[in-house]
Amino acid sequence: GQQLNQSPQSMFIQEGEDVSMNCTSSSIFNTWLWYKQDPGEGPVLLIALYKAGELTSNGRLTAQFGITRKDSFLNISASIPSDVGIYFCAGVMDSNYQLIWGAGTKLIIKP
Amino acid sequence: ETGVTQTPRHLVMGMTNKKSLKCEQHLGHNAMYWYKQSAKKPLELMFVYNFKEQTENNSVPSRFSPECPNSSHLFLHLHTLQPEDSALYLCASSQGRQGQSPLHFGNGTRLTVT
């Protein structure tokens, strides 16, 4: 089936550091979504992107829809302890509107 | 109560047991979904219901049986499960199709099959 390659799989960072993660595919997407899952909870939508090249922010989070429509990235600036969790990308395929998920990036903040 | 509510939060069952997972959404959405989440893997879509009608079944084994009595409630009936079925089962809802409307997830049922 179709796949999204999400990287890195996990990140160990210090509080205050910036974080960057991305998703890539060989397929073209018309929508990119970034979700966060806190421990013991379901994923929650952070940012939705609908147009190639679009750059959208939500507080300290910034995400971009790649110009080739095959990738997206998420940046978190000045990380804080509550940023820990698993971040998922998801893309809507242009060909059949199927929603495809990445395997997640687990963010851990070193004490 | 708002959002998507799933019960129970945790479930341990033997391979010969029969149990059911319940999901209720208070958002007035038309579509509901069951997803399976295993560690370090993408979310796996299992079933989709639109206006109570099943519109998608992603080759899920028959030991998983969904039921959607109305647009607000969704069940997943489990019987003769295997240990590899142990996972977090997430329910979600959306106003329109999942590719067109954001998904709202419940907190999941952590299932352990012994």
Interface residues (C-beta under 8 A of the other chain):
Chain A: Q3 L4 Q9 T31 L33 G40 E41 G42 P43 V44 L45 A48 F88 V92 M93 Y97 Q98 L99 I100 W101 G102 A103 G104
Chain B: V4 K40 K41 P42 L43 L45 L90 A92 R97 Q98 G99 Q100 P102 L103 H104 F105 G106 N107 G108
